[in-house]
């Protein structure tokens, strides 16, 4: 169920993405514009988070044998 804020943000974003200049700017950044509902986007983020969390966990497990290497990464670090 969408909250009014989510609905407003979704509608504004969908409207902006109809602008050719906005789509071109994303294209120059190699970003594929995909239309989806807020629920579909939430599911995508959840699945993506789980996938990358596993990759990071596996990489850290593999590196744990190297005493000179210490790495701590959170998902939010990957977004910056």
N, CA, C and O of each residue as an XYZ file, in Angstrom:
320
protein
N       0.837     -1.185      0.000
C       0.000      0.000      0.000
C       0.880      1.246      0.000
O       1.783      1.374      0.827
N       0.623      2.139     -0.905
C       1.419      3.355     -1.028
C       0.959      4.404     -0.024
O      -0.232      4.580      0.233
N       1.945      5.088      0.528
C       1.625      6.249      1.342
C       1.470      7.442      0.407
O       1.930      7.389     -0.734
N       0.834      8.511      0.865
C       0.708      9.696      0.003
C       2.062     10.250     -0.453
O       2.188     10.743     -1.573
N       3.059     10.166      0.410
C       4.391     10.678      0.044
C       4.996      9.824     -1.065
O       5.549     10.352     -2.030
N       4.891      8.515     -0.928
C       5.438      7.615     -1.952
C       4.703      7.839     -3.276
O       5.331      7.905     -4.332
N       3.395      7.953     -3.219
C       2.617      8.179     -4.443
C       3.019      9.487     -5.111
O       3.167      9.543     -6.332
N       3.195     10.536     -4.318
C       3.586     11.837     -4.884
C       4.984     11.771     -5.498
O       5.213     12.293     -6.588
N       5.903     11.133     -4.802
C       7.267     10.993     -5.319
C       7.280     10.148     -6.589
O       7.968     10.482     -7.554
N       6.521      9.056     -6.589
C       6.446      8.198     -7.768
C       5.886      8.962     -8.968
O       6.437      8.888    -10.067
N       4.800      9.690     -8.758
C       4.182     10.439     -9.853
C       5.122     11.518    -10.394
O       5.211     11.710    -11.607
N       5.815     12.214     -9.510
C       6.745     13.260     -9.953
C       7.916     12.650    -10.720
O       8.351     13.194    -11.735
N       8.419     11.525    -10.234
C       9.529     10.855    -10.911
C       9.092     10.345    -12.280
O       9.799     10.531    -13.271
N       7.934      9.707    -12.334
C       7.420      9.192    -13.618
C       7.240     10.330    -14.615
O       7.547     10.184    -15.798
N       6.746     11.451    -14.135
C       6.562     12.616    -15.012
C       7.910     13.131    -15.517
O       8.058     13.426    -16.703
N       8.879     13.239    -14.633
C      10.212     13.724    -15.026
C      10.844     12.805    -16.060
O      11.531     13.267    -16.971
N      10.614     11.512    -15.918
C      11.233     10.552    -16.836
C      10.605     10.547    -18.218
O      11.104      9.875    -19.120
N       9.529     11.280    -18.396
C       8.963     11.424    -19.744
C       9.670     12.520    -20.533
O       9.490     12.632    -21.745
N      10.469     13.323    -19.851
C      11.198     14.420    -20.485
C      12.409     13.861    -21.232
O      13.239     13.162    -20.649
N      12.501     14.171    -22.507
C      13.598     13.656    -23.340
C      14.964     14.061    -22.810
O      15.909     13.275    -22.879
N      15.086     15.278    -22.279
C      16.381     15.730    -21.751
C      16.786     14.932    -20.523
O      17.965     14.626    -20.345
N      15.842     14.598    -19.689
C      16.134     13.787    -18.500
C      16.570     12.394    -18.932
O      17.564     11.869    -18.430
N      15.839     11.802    -19.849
C      16.193     10.460    -20.326
C      17.574     10.453    -20.990
O      18.347      9.511    -20.816
N      17.873     11.503    -21.747
C      19.186     11.600    -22.393
C      20.297     11.738    -21.360
O      21.360     11.134    -21.504
N      20.058     12.525    -20.326
C      21.060     12.683    -19.265
C      21.344     11.343    -18.594
O      22.501     11.013    -18.333
N      20.303     10.574    -18.317
C      20.506      9.246    -17.737
C      21.234      8.339    -18.713
O      22.097      7.558    -18.314
N      20.892      8.437    -19.983
C      21.537      7.614    -21.001
C      23.039      7.883    -21.068
O      23.836      6.956    -21.210
N      23.419      9.160    -20.966
C      24.853      9.510    -20.976
C      25.586      8.899    -19.794
O      26.793      8.668    -19.864
N      24.871      8.637    -18.713
C      25.460      8.009    -17.524
C      25.360      6.487    -17.568
O      25.691      5.802    -16.600
N      24.896      5.968    -18.712
C      24.693      4.525    -18.898
C      23.672      3.968    -17.912
O      23.794      2.834    -17.448
N      22.663      4.781    -17.597
C      21.587      4.363    -16.713
C      20.370      4.050    -17.567
O      19.908      4.889    -18.341
N      19.862      2.848    -17.423
C      18.671      2.448    -18.152
C      17.437      2.857    -17.355
O      17.278      2.460    -16.200
N      16.576      3.643    -17.968
C      15.345      4.085    -17.321
C      14.317      2.973    -17.458
O      13.982      2.552    -18.565
N      13.822      2.504    -16.317
C      12.845      1.429    -16.293
C      11.650      1.889    -15.480
O      11.794      2.299    -14.329
N      10.490      1.822    -16.069
C       9.284      2.188    -15.342
C       8.825      1.031    -14.467
O       8.838     -0.125    -14.890
N       8.424      1.351    -13.256
C       7.916      0.326    -12.354
C       7.035      0.983    -11.298
O       7.024      2.203    -11.134
N       6.322      0.158    -10.611
C       5.513      0.659     -9.505
C       6.402      0.773     -8.267
O       7.480      0.178     -8.236
N       5.985      1.508     -7.267
C       6.763      1.553     -6.024
C       6.952      0.161     -5.412
O       8.000     -0.128     -4.835
N       5.960     -0.682     -5.537
C       6.070     -2.039     -4.995
C       7.109     -2.861     -5.758
O       7.881     -3.610     -5.159
N       7.122     -2.714     -7.078
C       8.131     -3.415     -7.890
C       9.527     -2.904     -7.566
O      10.478     -3.684     -7.496
N       9.652     -1.591     -7.367
C      10.953     -1.024     -7.030
C      11.419     -1.522     -5.661
O      12.595     -1.840     -5.487
N      10.515     -1.592     -4.698
C      10.870     -2.099     -3.368
C      11.355     -3.542     -3.449
O      12.321     -3.912     -2.782
N      10.690     -4.356     -4.263
C      11.107     -5.747     -4.433
C      12.480     -5.824     -5.095
O      13.308     -6.651     -4.713
N      12.724     -4.971     -6.080
C      14.027     -4.931     -6.749
C      15.126     -4.582     -5.750
O      16.170     -5.234     -5.721
N      14.895     -3.558     -4.935
C      15.897     -3.140     -3.951
C      16.155     -4.255     -2.942
O      17.303     -4.514     -2.581
N      15.104     -4.905     -2.491
C      15.249     -5.999     -1.530
C      16.092     -7.130     -2.121
O      17.007     -7.631     -1.468
N      15.781     -7.533     -3.365
C      16.544     -8.597     -4.022
C      17.986     -8.183     -4.273
O      18.908     -8.973     -4.073
N      18.180     -6.942     -4.713
C      19.528     -6.443     -4.991
C      20.359     -6.387     -3.709
O      21.539     -6.739     -3.712
N      19.748     -5.951     -2.632
C      20.442     -5.892     -1.339
C      20.881     -7.286     -0.913
O      22.018     -7.479     -0.481
N      19.981     -8.258     -1.035
C      20.326     -9.630     -0.649
C      21.464    -10.174     -1.502
O      22.366    -10.836     -0.989
N      21.424     -9.900     -2.798
C      22.476    -10.399     -3.695
C      23.832     -9.796     -3.344
O      24.819    -10.522     -3.227
N      23.889     -8.470     -3.175
C      25.162     -7.821     -2.888
C      25.643     -8.115     -1.474
O      26.851     -8.168     -1.240
N      24.738     -8.307     -0.533
C      25.147     -8.687      0.820
C      25.862    -10.031      0.784
O      26.857    -10.224      1.483
N      25.357    -10.968     -0.034
C      26.010    -12.271     -0.160
C      27.388    -12.129     -0.808
O      28.352    -12.746     -0.356
N      27.481    -11.328     -1.854
C      28.771    -11.115     -2.515
C      29.789    -10.564     -1.525
O      30.924    -11.035     -1.461
N      29.377     -9.567     -0.756
C      30.286     -8.943      0.212
C      30.661     -9.932      1.312
O      31.828    -10.037      1.687
N      29.672    -10.653      1.824
C      29.943    -11.634      2.882
C      30.911    -12.699      2.389
O      31.855    -13.057      3.094
N      30.681    -13.210      1.175
C      31.571    -14.225      0.608
C      32.980    -13.680      0.411
O      33.960    -14.369      0.694
N      33.084    -12.444     -0.073
C      34.400    -11.839     -0.290
C      35.123    -11.630      1.033
O      36.328    -11.859      1.129
N      34.392    -11.199      2.045
C      35.021    -10.983      3.348
C      35.433    -12.309      3.974
O      36.464    -12.381      4.642
N      34.645    -13.358      3.769
C      35.010    -14.678      4.280
C      36.276    -15.183      3.605
O      37.153    -15.756      4.252
N      36.360    -14.963      2.301
C      37.544    -15.398      1.557
C      38.779    -14.629      1.996
O      39.884    -15.173      2.007
N      38.595    -13.368      2.355
C      39.726    -12.527      2.745
C      40.076    -12.674      4.222
O      41.118    -12.183      4.655
N      39.235    -13.333      4.993
C      39.470    -13.395      6.439
C      40.742    -14.148      6.794
O      41.277    -13.969      7.888
N      41.233    -14.980      5.896
C      42.471    -15.704      6.154
C      43.703    -14.824      6.056
O      44.767    -15.201      6.545
N      43.584    -13.678      5.446
C      44.724    -12.770      5.298
C      44.734    -11.815      6.484
O      43.904    -10.910      6.556
N      45.663    -12.007      7.412
C      45.688    -11.213      8.640
C      45.992     -9.743      8.377
O      45.648     -8.894      9.199
N      46.616     -9.429      7.275
C      46.964     -8.042      6.979
C      45.808     -7.281      6.332
O      45.906     -6.071      6.123
N      44.723     -7.971      6.015
C      43.620     -7.343      5.313
C      42.409     -7.240      6.227
O      41.924     -8.238      6.759
N      41.936     -6.025      6.397
C      40.713     -5.821      7.166
C      39.788     -4.950      6.331
O      40.162     -3.866      5.883
N      38.598     -5.437      6.137
C      37.654     -4.719      5.292
C      36.285     -4.767      5.942
O      35.784     -5.835      6.290
N      35.690     -3.601      6.098
C      34.334     -3.536      6.623
C      33.530     -2.675      5.667
O      33.821     -1.492      5.490
N      32.519     -3.269      5.053
C      31.718     -2.572      4.054
C      30.256     -2.739      4.427
O      29.812     -3.831      4.783
N      29.522     -1.653      4.341
C      28.072     -1.750      4.514
C      27.430     -1.424      3.177
O      28.052     -0.806      2.313
N      26.202     -1.838      3.015
C      25.489     -1.597      1.769
C      25.412     -0.109      1.467
O      25.528      0.292      0.309
N      25.218      0.718      2.492
C      25.111      2.151      2.247
C      26.419      2.742      1.741
O      26.405      3.749      1.033
N      27.556      2.131      2.093
C      28.834      2.596      1.573
C      28.906      2.432      0.052
O      29.565      3.214     -0.634
N      28.228      1.416     -0.460
C      28.266      1.170     -1.887
C      27.450      2.182     -2.669
O      27.634      2.327     -3.878
N      26.556      2.880     -2.000
C      25.692      3.836     -2.673
C      26.321      5.207     -2.787
O      25.797      6.060     -3.502
N      27.428      5.445     -2.104
C      28.062      6.763     -2.140
C      29.203      6.785     -3.109
O      29.856      7.816     -3.270
